[in-house]
Amino acid sequence: MNLVKLGLILVALGISLVFLGSIKSGNAEYAGLVMIGPVPIVFGNSKNAIYLVLGMGVLMMIVMWFILSQIQM
């Protein structure tokens, strides 16, 4: 499966789950992380959600560093 298609499917699934969660409970927690180079921009409405997103961002940076360090140029 093409990685772009998989990414789009996962984004659509995530948006759908947040939408359904907000309908069910009435107050969904959300947070987001935008990386512009090495500078993270974090937003959200809950400290727990923000900490979770920051942790996922750090994990993604470590995984990408590991993957890119394995590529020989």
Backbone torsions as a table, in degrees:
resi	resn	phi	psi	omega
1	MET	NA	139.6	179.7
2	ASN	-66.0	135.1	-176.8
3	LEU	-64.9	-31.0	178.0
4	VAL	-65.8	-43.9	178.2
5	LYS	-63.3	-41.7	178.2
6	LEU	-62.3	-42.2	178.0
7	GLY	-62.3	-43.8	178.8
8	LEU	-64.2	-38.5	178.3
9	ILE	-64.9	-42.8	-179.8
10	LEU	-66.7	-38.3	177.3
11	VAL	-65.0	-44.7	178.6
12	ALA	-62.9	-40.1	178.3
13	LEU	-64.1	-42.7	179.1
14	GLY	-63.6	-44.3	178.4
15	ILE	-63.0	-40.7	179.5
16	SER	-64.0	-41.5	179.9
17	LEU	-66.4	-38.7	177.0
18	VAL	-65.6	-42.1	178.8
19	PHE	-61.8	-47.3	-179.8
20	LEU	-65.7	-36.1	177.6
21	GLY	-65.8	-37.1	179.3
22	SER	-71.4	-32.4	177.0
23	ILE	-69.1	-41.5	-176.1
24	LYS	-68.7	-48.8	-174.1
25	SER	-99.1	-22.3	179.8
26	GLY	89.3	-17.7	179.5
27	ASN	-143.8	93.5	179.9
28	ALA	-87.5	141.0	173.0
29	GLU	-87.8	140.2	178.8
30	TYR	-141.8	156.3	175.2
31	ALA	-158.7	155.5	179.9
32	GLY	-144.7	157.7	-179.7
33	LEU	-134.6	125.2	176.0
34	VAL	-118.6	122.5	179.5
35	MET	-101.9	119.7	174.0
36	ILE	-113.7	95.9	-172.4
37	GLY	65.5	-130.4	178.8
38	PRO	-89.4	2.6	-175.0
39	VAL	-97.2	116.8	177.8
40	PRO	-88.3	138.6	172.9
41	ILE	-117.4	116.0	-173.9
42	VAL	-114.7	138.9	176.3
43	PHE	-142.4	156.2	178.2
44	GLY	170.0	179.1	-179.2
45	ASN	-117.8	7.5	-178.7
46	SER	-145.2	136.1	179.1
47	LYS	-61.9	-40.5	-179.5
48	ASN	-62.8	-42.2	179.5
49	ALA	-66.6	-39.3	179.3
50	ILE	-65.0	-43.5	178.4
51	TYR	-63.3	-38.3	177.9
52	LEU	-63.5	-44.5	-179.9
53	VAL	-66.3	-39.9	177.3
54	LEU	-62.3	-42.8	177.5
55	GLY	-61.9	-41.5	178.1
56	MET	-66.2	-36.7	177.7
57	GLY	-64.0	-43.4	177.6
58	VAL	-63.5	-42.4	178.3
59	LEU	-61.6	-42.1	178.6
60	MET	-64.4	-38.5	178.9
61	MET	-65.5	-39.6	178.5
62	ILE	-66.0	-43.9	179.7
63	VAL	-64.1	-43.8	179.3
64	MET	-65.0	-37.7	176.5
65	TRP	-62.0	-42.9	179.5
66	PHE	-64.2	-45.1	-179.9
67	ILE	-63.9	-46.5	-177.9
68	LEU	-69.3	-27.6	178.2
69	SER	-74.4	-18.1	179.3
70	GLN	-84.5	-17.3	180.0
71	ILE	-79.1	126.2	179.2
72	GLN	-99.4	127.5	-179.8
73	MET	-107.9	NA	NA
